[in-house]
Amino acid sequence: MHIEPGIVDGAKIVLSYGTAAASFGLLGKLALDTVRKSGVSGLAVRSLITSLLVFSFFELLPHYPVGVSEVHFILGATLFLMFGAGPAAIGLAAGLALQGFLIAPFDLPQYGINVTTLIVPLWAVSLLAKKIIPEKTAYVDVSYAQALALSATYQGGVVAWVAFWAFYGQGFGAENLASVGTFGIAYMLVVLGEPLLDLAVLAGAKTLAPFTRTMAFNSRLHQPAA
């Protein structure tokens, strides 16, 4: 989902500063919700874990350039279910920044673009989860259909934002349309595969319940909503 350098440049990149500011506003709200439920320590511990995980996802999991961006296994829905929306949002923003500063400084000018692409879909996942997962259901007991809906929402949001930035930066020419379409098709593999990974991770969390019923994980993982 890293938008390629040069896709949005010049004066147009100013828009990304505004969308990034709005994204960090959403991040702050999600973080405050976590503090209310789990305290500052819970937020801090989970955010550190998610930041390291996201950085690892970007560097270790398969990723390859396709069209206007790169296809990554970001695992946004997995992070949400395991650690909660606030820590997941912080982890996505911090992991992206770490990658930029340590590995790929050429991506830093696009940070506002990329952080928007990661955070806004996560916020949408948090809203959808409230609607489709009953309060009496712990996250370790979600169904494949529910996991698919969350994953499709996150990955679909990523694709939509990448398309927006590509069209905003380069217009609707045939070559750009083809690049965006190629990227979107490639990302469908992630949409189909990630729910299976979500369920595998949740099954592991359920099996290892004595180790995952700690402040390092989302309290909703094993307990229905209060």
Backbone as numpy.savetxt, mean C-alpha at the origin, in Angstrom:
# Nx Ny Nz CAx CAy CAz Cx Cy Cz
5.10 0.27 -9.09 4.29 1.47 -9.09 5.13 2.72 -9.09
6.46 2.59 -9.07 7.32 3.77 -9.15 7.16 4.39 -10.53
6.55 5.56 -10.60 6.38 6.22 -11.88 7.76 6.54 -12.44
7.96 6.31 -13.70 9.27 6.51 -14.31 9.66 7.99 -14.31
10.93 8.30 -14.00 11.38 9.70 -14.06 11.11 10.30 -15.44
10.63 11.54 -15.44 10.35 12.22 -16.69 8.92 12.10 -17.16
8.14 11.17 -16.57 6.73 11.05 -16.96 5.98 12.32 -16.56
6.23 12.79 -15.35 5.68 14.06 -14.88 6.86 14.94 -14.51
7.02 16.04 -15.21 8.16 16.90 -14.91 7.78 18.37 -15.07
8.77 19.23 -14.88 8.52 20.65 -15.00 7.51 21.15 -13.98
6.70 22.10 -14.40 5.72 22.70 -13.51 4.64 21.71 -13.10
4.41 20.69 -13.90 3.34 19.74 -13.60 3.58 18.98 -12.30
4.84 18.80 -11.93 5.13 18.01 -10.74 4.66 18.71 -9.47
4.36 19.99 -9.56 3.88 20.74 -8.39 2.59 20.12 -7.85
1.76 19.58 -8.73 0.52 18.95 -8.27 0.80 17.85 -7.27
1.90 17.12 -7.47 2.21 16.01 -6.58 2.50 16.48 -5.16
2.95 17.73 -5.01 3.18 18.25 -3.66 1.86 18.37 -2.91
0.83 18.79 -3.62 -0.48 18.91 -3.00 -1.09 17.57 -2.68
-0.99 16.62 -3.63 -1.57 15.30 -3.36 -0.81 14.58 -2.25
0.50 14.82 -2.19 1.29 14.22 -1.10 0.88 14.78 0.25
0.64 16.10 0.29 0.20 16.72 1.55 -1.13 16.13 1.99
-2.05 15.94 1.04 -3.34 15.33 1.37 -3.14 13.89 1.84
-2.22 13.18 1.21 -1.95 11.80 1.59 -1.40 11.72 3.01
-0.52 12.64 3.36 0.02 12.65 4.71 -1.06 13.06 5.72
-2.04 13.83 5.27 -3.18 14.11 6.14 -3.95 12.84 6.45
-4.18 12.02 5.41 -4.85 10.73 5.62 -4.00 9.84 6.53
-2.69 9.83 6.29 -1.78 9.04 7.13 -1.90 9.46 8.59
-1.95 10.77 8.83 -2.07 11.25 10.21 -3.35 10.79 10.86
-4.45 10.82 10.10 -5.73 10.37 10.66 -5.68 8.88 11.00
-5.15 8.07 10.09 -5.05 6.64 10.34 -4.14 6.34 11.53
-3.06 7.12 11.64 -2.14 6.92 12.77 -2.82 7.28 14.09
-3.58 8.36 14.11 -4.29 8.75 15.33 -5.32 7.69 15.74
-5.98 7.11 14.75 -6.93 6.03 15.06 -6.21 4.86 15.73
-5.00 4.56 15.28 -4.22 3.48 15.89 -3.81 3.84 17.31
-3.41 5.09 17.51 -3.01 5.53 18.86 -4.17 5.39 19.83
-5.38 5.73 19.38 -6.55 5.62 20.26 -6.82 4.17 20.67
-6.54 3.24 19.77 -6.81 1.83 20.05 -5.65 1.11 20.72
-4.43 1.46 20.34 -3.26 0.68 20.76 -2.19 1.49 21.46
-2.37 2.81 21.54 -1.37 3.63 22.20 -0.22 4.00 21.28
0.60 4.94 21.74 1.74 5.40 20.94 2.76 4.27 20.74
2.97 3.47 21.77 3.95 2.40 21.67 3.55 1.38 20.61
2.26 1.03 20.58 1.79 0.09 19.57 2.00 0.63 18.17
1.69 1.92 17.97 1.90 2.54 16.67 3.38 2.54 16.30
4.23 2.88 17.25 5.66 2.98 16.98 6.25 1.63 16.60
5.92 0.60 17.36 6.49 -0.73 17.10 6.03 -1.24 15.74
4.75 -1.14 15.47 4.23 -1.65 14.20 4.75 -0.84 13.02
4.90 0.46 13.20 5.38 1.30 12.11 6.83 0.98 11.77
7.63 0.68 12.78 9.01 0.27 12.52 9.04 -1.03 11.72
8.20 -1.97 12.13 8.15 -3.26 11.42 7.70 -3.07 9.98
6.63 -2.31 9.77 6.12 -2.14 8.41 7.10 -1.36 7.53
7.81 -0.41 8.11 8.80 0.35 7.33 9.90 -0.58 6.81
10.39 -1.45 7.68 11.42 -2.40 7.26 10.89 -3.41 6.25
9.64 -3.83 6.45 9.04 -4.77 5.52 8.87 -4.15 4.13
8.35 -2.94 4.09 8.12 -2.28 2.80 9.45 -2.09 2.07
10.45 -1.63 2.77 11.77 -1.48 2.16 12.26 -2.82 1.60
12.04 -3.88 2.35 12.44 -5.22 1.90 11.62 -5.65 0.69
10.30 -5.36 0.70 9.46 -5.72 -0.44 9.99 -5.07 -1.71
10.31 -3.79 -1.63 10.79 -3.07 -2.81 12.10 -3.64 -3.34
12.96 -4.07 -2.43 14.29 -4.49 -2.85 14.40 -5.99 -3.12
13.66 -6.83 -2.41 13.86 -8.27 -2.48 12.83 -9.02 -3.31
11.58 -8.55 -3.30 10.55 -9.25 -4.07 10.69 -8.92 -5.56
10.20 -9.79 -6.42 10.32 -9.53 -7.87 9.69 -8.20 -8.26
10.37 -7.46 -9.07 9.85 -6.21 -9.60 10.50 -5.96 -10.96
9.72 -5.41 -11.86 10.23 -5.23 -13.21 9.51 -4.07 -13.87
10.22 -3.31 -14.71 9.60 -2.18 -15.40 8.62 -2.65 -16.47
7.45 -2.04 -16.47 6.44 -2.33 -17.49 5.77 -1.01 -17.86
5.89 -0.62 -19.10 5.23 0.61 -19.53 5.72 1.84 -18.79
4.79 2.56 -18.19 5.11 3.85 -17.57 5.63 3.71 -16.14
5.64 2.49 -15.60 6.01 2.33 -14.19 6.68 0.97 -13.99
6.70 0.52 -12.73 7.23 -0.79 -12.39 6.17 -1.59 -11.67
6.16 -2.88 -11.91 5.25 -3.79 -11.21 5.96 -4.28 -9.94
5.34 -4.03 -8.81 5.89 -4.43 -7.51 4.85 -5.26 -6.76
5.32 -6.16 -5.93 4.44 -6.80 -4.94 4.54 -5.96 -3.66
3.61 -5.02 -3.51 3.66 -4.08 -2.40 3.00 -4.66 -1.15
2.00 -5.54 -1.35 1.32 -6.23 -0.25 0.62 -5.26 0.70
-0.01 -4.25 0.12 -0.70 -3.26 0.95 -1.81 -3.85 1.78
-2.61 -4.75 1.19 -3.71 -5.36 1.94 -3.18 -6.24 3.08
-2.07 -6.94 2.82 -1.47 -7.78 3.85 -1.00 -6.92 5.03
-0.34 -5.82 4.72 0.13 -4.92 5.79 -1.05 -4.37 6.59
-2.12 -4.04 5.88 -3.31 -3.52 6.57 -3.88 -4.55 7.53
-4.05 -5.76 7.08 -4.66 -6.80 7.91 -3.78 -7.17 9.10
-2.48 -7.26 8.87 -1.57 -7.71 9.92 -1.23 -6.63 10.94
-1.12 -5.39 10.48 -0.59 -4.35 11.36 -1.53 -3.16 11.56
-2.58 -3.05 10.76 -3.50 -1.94 10.89 -3.18 -0.82 9.90
-4.17 0.03 9.67 -4.04 1.05 8.63 -2.96 2.09 8.94
-2.91 2.56 10.20 -1.93 3.58 10.55 -0.50 3.12 10.35
-0.09 2.02 10.97 1.27 1.51 10.76 1.55 1.16 9.31
0.55 0.63 8.60 0.76 0.31 7.19 1.05 1.56 6.38
0.29 2.63 6.65 0.51 3.88 5.92 1.90 4.45 6.22
2.27 4.46 7.49 3.60 4.97 7.85 4.68 4.11 7.22
4.51 2.79 7.24 5.48 1.90 6.65 5.65 2.12 5.15
4.55 2.33 4.45 4.62 2.58 3.01 5.37 3.88 2.72
5.04 4.93 3.46 5.70 6.22 3.24 7.17 6.17 3.62
7.48 5.55 4.77 8.86 5.50 5.24 9.70 4.54 4.40
9.14 3.38 4.04 9.86 2.43 3.22 10.21 3.01 1.86
9.27 3.74 1.29 9.51 4.41 0.01 10.62 5.45 0.13
10.60 6.21 1.23 11.63 7.22 1.45 13.00 6.57 1.65
13.04 5.48 2.42 14.31 4.78 2.62 14.89 4.29 1.31
14.04 3.75 0.47 14.53 3.28 -0.81 15.10 4.43 -1.64
14.41 5.58 -1.60 14.89 6.72 -2.35 16.23 7.23 -1.86
16.37 7.37 -0.55 17.60 7.92 0.02 18.77 6.94 -0.07
18.50 5.65 0.11 19.58 4.67 0.20 19.92 3.98 -1.12
18.91 3.76 -1.96 19.11 2.92 -3.14 18.87 3.67 -4.46
17.80 4.45 -4.50 17.37 5.04 -5.78 17.10 6.53 -5.64
18.16 7.35 -5.47 17.95 8.80 -5.33 17.27 9.44 -6.53
17.36 8.80 -7.69 16.70 9.35 -8.88 15.18 9.30 -8.77
14.66 8.53 -7.79 13.21 8.47 -7.57 12.71 9.57 -6.61
13.61 10.24 -5.92 13.19 11.22 -4.92 12.35 12.36 -5.49
12.65 12.90 -6.68 11.78 13.96 -7.22 10.34 13.50 -7.43
10.16 12.19 -7.60 8.80 11.64 -7.80 8.20 11.14 -6.49
8.80 11.47 -5.35 8.32 10.93 -4.08 6.86 11.30 -3.83
6.50 12.53 -4.09 5.12 12.96 -3.87 4.14 12.17 -4.72
4.53 11.89 -5.96 3.70 11.08 -6.85 3.54 9.67 -6.30
4.67 9.06 -5.95 4.64 7.66 -5.53 3.99 7.46 -4.17
4.20 8.39 -3.24 3.59 8.23 -1.93 2.07 8.39 -2.02
1.61 9.27 -2.90 0.17 9.39 -3.13 -0.39 8.08 -3.68
0.33 7.50 -4.63 -0.10 6.25 -5.26 -0.20 5.10 -4.27
0.59 5.15 -3.19 0.56 4.10 -2.18 -0.44 4.35 -1.07
-0.56 5.59 -0.61 -1.33 5.88 0.59 -2.83 5.98 0.32
-3.23 6.65 -0.74 -4.67 6.84 -0.98 -5.39 5.50 -1.18
-4.84 4.54 -1.95 -5.51 3.24 -2.03 -5.59 2.51 -0.69
-4.60 2.69 0.17 -4.66 2.06 1.49 -5.81 2.63 2.30
-6.01 3.92 2.21 -7.15 4.56 2.89 -8.47 3.97 2.37
-8.54 3.75 1.05 -9.74 3.15 0.48 -9.94 1.73 1.01
-8.86 0.99 1.18 -8.95 -0.37 1.75 -9.50 -0.31 3.17
-9.05 0.66 3.96 -9.53 0.77 5.34 -11.03 1.04 5.38
-11.53 1.83 4.43 -12.97 2.10 4.37 -13.74 0.86 3.92
-13.21 0.16 2.92 -13.89 -1.03 2.42 -13.95 -2.12 3.48
-12.86 -2.28 4.24 -12.83 -3.33 5.25 -13.96 -3.17 6.26
-14.27 -1.93 6.60 -15.35 -1.68 7.55 -16.70 -2.11 7.01
-16.83 -2.10 5.68 -18.10 -2.44 5.06 -18.27 -3.92 4.79
-17.18 -4.61 4.43 -17.34 -6.00 3.98 -16.91 -7.04 5.01
-16.19 -6.63 6.05 -15.79 -7.59 7.08 -16.61 -7.31 8.34
-17.51 -8.21 8.71 -18.35 -7.98 9.89 -17.52 -7.73 11.14
-18.06 -6.92 12.03 -17.33 -6.59 13.25 -17.01 -7.81 14.10
-17.82 -8.86 13.97 -17.59 -10.06 14.77 -16.51 -10.98 14.17
-15.97 -10.59 13.01 -14.98 -11.42 12.33 -13.57 -10.89 12.59
-12.71 -11.73 13.15 -11.30 -11.38 13.28 -10.64 -11.49 11.91
-9.59 -10.74 11.69 -8.97 -10.73 10.37 -8.36 -12.08 9.99
-7.96 -12.90 10.96 -7.42 -14.23 10.61 -8.50 -15.13 10.01
-9.76 -14.72 10.10 -10.86 -15.54 9.59 -11.51 -14.97 8.33
-10.86 -14.00 7.69 -11.45 -13.44 6.47 -11.47 -14.50 5.38
-12.41 -14.37 4.46 -12.54 -15.31 3.35 -11.68 -14.87 2.17
-11.53 -15.78 1.20 -10.78 -15.42 0.00 -11.47 -14.25 -0.71
-12.81 -14.28 -0.76 -13.54 -13.21 -1.43 -13.27 -11.87 -0.78
-13.24 -11.85 0.55 -12.96 -10.59 1.25 -11.52 -10.14 1.01
-10.58 -11.10 1.06 -9.18 -10.76 0.80 -9.00 -10.27 -0.63
-9.71 -10.90 -1.57 -9.62 -10.48 -2.97 -10.16 -9.06 -3.13
-11.25 -8.76 -2.47 -11.83 -7.42 -2.58 -10.86 -6.35 -2.05
-10.23 -6.65 -0.92 -9.28 -5.69 -0.35 -8.06 -5.53 -1.25
-7.53 -6.66 -1.73 -6.36 -6.60 -2.59 -6.67 -5.91 -3.91
-7.82 -6.23 -4.50 -8.19 -5.62 -5.77 -8.39 -4.11 -5.60
-8.94 -3.72 -4.46 -9.12 -2.29 -4.20 -7.77 -1.59 -4.10
-6.84 -2.21 -3.38 -5.53 -1.57 -3.24 -4.79 -1.53 -4.58
-4.67 -2.68 -5.23 -3.92 -2.73 -6.49 -4.63 -1.94 -7.59
-5.96 -1.98 -7.59 -6.70 -1.18 -8.56 -6.47 0.31 -8.34
-6.39 0.71 -7.07 -6.09 2.10 -6.77 -4.71 2.50 -7.24
-3.74 1.61 -7.07 -2.37 1.87 -7.55 -2.38 2.07 -9.06
-3.04 1.17 -9.77 -3.09 1.27 -11.23 -3.78 2.57 -11.65
-4.86 2.91 -10.97 -5.60 4.13 -11.32 -4.73 5.38 -11.13
-3.99 5.43 -10.03 -3.12 6.58 -9.79 -1.97 6.63 -10.78
-1.38 5.48 -11.10 -0.31 5.47 -12.11 -0.85 5.97 -13.44
-2.05 5.52 -13.82 -2.66 5.98 -15.07 -2.91 7.49 -15.02
-3.41 7.97 -13.90 -3.65 9.41 -13.77 -2.36 10.21 -13.99
-1.29 9.79 -13.30 -0.03 10.53 -13.43 0.52 10.45 -14.85
0.38 9.29 -15.48 0.89 9.14 -16.84 0.12 10.02 -17.82
-1.20 10.02 -17.72 -2.01 10.85 -18.62 -1.82 12.34 -18.32
-1.72 12.67 -17.04 -1.48 14.05 -16.65 -0.14 14.55 -17.18
0.87 13.70 -17.12 2.19 14.12 -17.53 2.44 14.05 -19.02
1.87 13.03 -19.69 2.22 12.78 -21.08 1.05 12.81 -22.06
-0.16 13.03 -21.56 -1.30 13.14 -22.45 -1.86 11.80 -22.88
-2.73 11.83 -23.90 -3.48 10.65 -24.31 -3.05 10.13 -25.68
-1.78 10.29 -26.01 -1.28 9.76 -27.27 -1.31 8.25 -27.29
-1.23 7.70 -28.50 -1.34 6.25 -28.67 -0.24 5.51 -27.91
0.98 6.02 -27.94 2.08 5.35 -27.26 1.89 5.34 -25.75
1.42 6.45 -25.22 1.20 6.52 -23.77 0.03 5.64 -23.36
-1.03 5.61 -24.17 -2.16 4.73 -23.89 -1.71 3.27 -23.86
-0.86 2.90 -24.80 -0.38 1.52 -24.85 0.48 1.20 -23.63
1.31 2.15 -23.20 2.18 1.92 -22.03 1.36 1.76 -20.76
0.35 2.60 -20.61 -0.52 2.49 -19.43 -1.28 1.17 -19.45
-1.79 0.79 -20.62 -2.53 -0.46 -20.73 -1.67 -1.67 -20.43
-0.44 -1.65 -20.90 0.49 -2.75 -20.62 0.77 -2.87 -19.13
0.96 -1.73 -18.49 1.20 -1.73 -17.05 -0.01 -2.29 -16.31
-1.20 -1.85 -16.67 -2.41 -2.31 -15.99 -2.62 -3.80 -16.14
-2.38 -4.34 -17.34 -2.53 -5.78 -17.56 -1.53 -6.56 -16.72
-0.30 -6.08 -16.68 0.73 -6.77 -15.90 0.36 -6.79 -14.42
-0.26 -5.74 -13.94 -0.59 -5.67 -12.53 -1.72 -6.62 -12.15
-2.49 -7.10 -13.13 -3.55 -8.04 -12.83 -3.00 -9.33 -12.21
-1.77 -9.69 -12.55 -1.16 -10.86 -11.94 -1.01 -10.68 -10.44
-0.69 -9.45 -10.02 -0.58 -9.14 -8.61 -1.95 -9.23 -7.95
-2.96 -8.68 -8.62 -4.32 -8.68 -8.07 -4.80 -10.11 -7.81
-4.50 -11.04 -8.72 -4.95 -12.41 -8.57 -4.15 -13.18 -7.52
-2.87 -12.88 -7.41 -2.01 -13.65 -6.53 -1.95 -13.16 -5.11
-2.09 -11.85 -4.90 -1.91 -11.33 -3.55 -2.93 -11.84 -2.54
-4.23 -12.02 -2.90 -5.17 -12.56 -1.91 -4.74 -13.93 -1.38
-4.14 -14.76 -2.24 -3.65 -16.06 -1.77 -2.54 -15.87 -0.75
-1.68 -14.91 -1.00 -0.62 -14.62 -0.04 -1.21 -14.05 1.25
-2.22 -13.18 1.12 -2.89 -12.65 2.31 -3.38 -13.79 3.20
-4.07 -14.74 2.58 -4.66 -15.84 3.35 -3.57 -16.74 3.94
-2.48 -16.93 3.20 -1.37 -17.74 3.73 -0.75 -17.07 4.94
-0.56 -15.76 4.86 0.02 -15.02 5.99 -0.93 -15.05 7.18
-2.23 -14.87 6.92 -3.21 -14.88 8.01 -3.30 -16.27 8.64
-3.20 -17.32 7.81 -3.20 -18.68 8.36 -1.99 -18.89 9.26
-0.85 -18.36 8.85 0.33 -18.44 9.69 0.14 -17.70 10.99
-0.48 -16.53 10.92 -0.73 -15.74 12.13 -1.68 -16.48 13.07
-2.65 -17.19 12.49 -3.59 -17.94 13.31 -2.90 -19.13 13.97
-2.06 -19.82 13.22 -1.33 -20.96 13.76 -0.36 -20.53 14.85
0.24 -19.38 14.65 1.24 -18.87 15.60 0.63 -17.82 16.53
-0.64 -18.03 16.86 -1.37 -17.05 17.68 -0.64 -16.62 18.95
0.03 -17.52 19.68 0.72 -17.05 20.89 1.77 -15.98 20.60
2.30 -15.98 19.37 3.34 -15.02 19.03 2.79 -13.78 18.33
1.56 -13.87 17.81 1.00 -12.74 17.07 -0.08 -12.00 17.86
-0.34 -12.45 19.08 -1.25 -11.70 19.95 -0.43 -10.72 20.81
0.32 -9.88 20.16 1.18 -8.93 20.86 0.98 -7.54 20.27
1.58 -6.55 20.90 1.44 -5.18 20.43 2.11 -4.97 19.06
2.90 -5.95 18.62 3.56 -5.83 17.33 2.60 -6.06 16.16
1.38 -6.54 16.47 0.42 -6.83 15.42 -0.91 -6.14 15.70
-1.71 -6.01 14.67 -3.01 -5.39 14.76 -3.88 -6.16 15.77
-4.48 -5.44 16.70 -5.33 -6.10 17.69 -6.55 -6.78 17.03
-6.98 -6.27 15.88 -8.12 -6.85 15.17 -7.75 -8.18 14.50
-6.47 -8.48 14.46 -6.02 -9.71 13.80 -6.70 -10.93 14.42
-6.80 -10.97 15.76 -7.38 -12.12 16.45 -8.68 -11.80 17.17
-8.99 -10.52 17.33 -10.16 -10.14 18.10 -11.15 -9.38 17.23
-12.42 -9.71 17.29 -13.43 -8.92 16.58 -13.39 -7.46 17.04
-13.93 -6.59 16.25 -13.95 -5.17 16.60 -14.74 -4.96 17.87
-14.27 -4.06 18.71 -14.95 -3.79 19.98 -16.27 -3.07 19.72
